[in-house]
């Protein structure tokens, strides 16, 4: 199925209006929550919810590509998700493999670059191979970057970065004075990405669930009451319209923004100081 082939003219018109209505987030991150509850509310098994969630992924990728969002990061499978029943984990891995196989050509034909982050070595071998195939095939594409967080958690990523920085410091390649936000960011899995402008969480939950803990410091948050399988183009447009109506002050006051003065306050100072004391 080619991108946008299932879009109605009304949906496309809404996307075009949103794109013309103000700044579009350069990087959107989404916590895709509620597949199981969506299925349960309809008297169906959880697998049905996960499969329907794939349809939402496809539609949101299409929509982001249309409005020229540059990066889309999807919280696909967390480190904590390994604690779920083995049968459900196995099913999720099979869905990942089948989705990559069925969608890869379409992604490539539409100039979408596919990337991943997380402890990929924990994935089944077949899933690792399909992920690598998708990454390699789309590596030269220059449109939307679709980044899947697989076997990922924010604390795992920060801990991993701290260990690498400590090793660099111990070897003498960096000094405590070198440690700043930029250096720490360069050791994270997201080093190749800008911080998200907009985080969307579905199903009405009010928590980050260990997702992009460093990167979300100044990200605008949008909570949708919709379960992920019901989150489609219209819901994305609602989130972006909410984003467009906000003033992003980065710790400043409105008057400072108007005068283009002041400086960005850091919420990461404590962590930097901790690393600097190594």
Beta strands, then each sheet from edge to edge (+ up, - down):
strand 1: 27-31
strand 2: 71-78
strand 3: 113-117
strand 4: 145-152
strand 5: 198-201
strand 6: 220-223
sheet 1: 3+ 4+ 2+ 1+ 5+ 6+
end
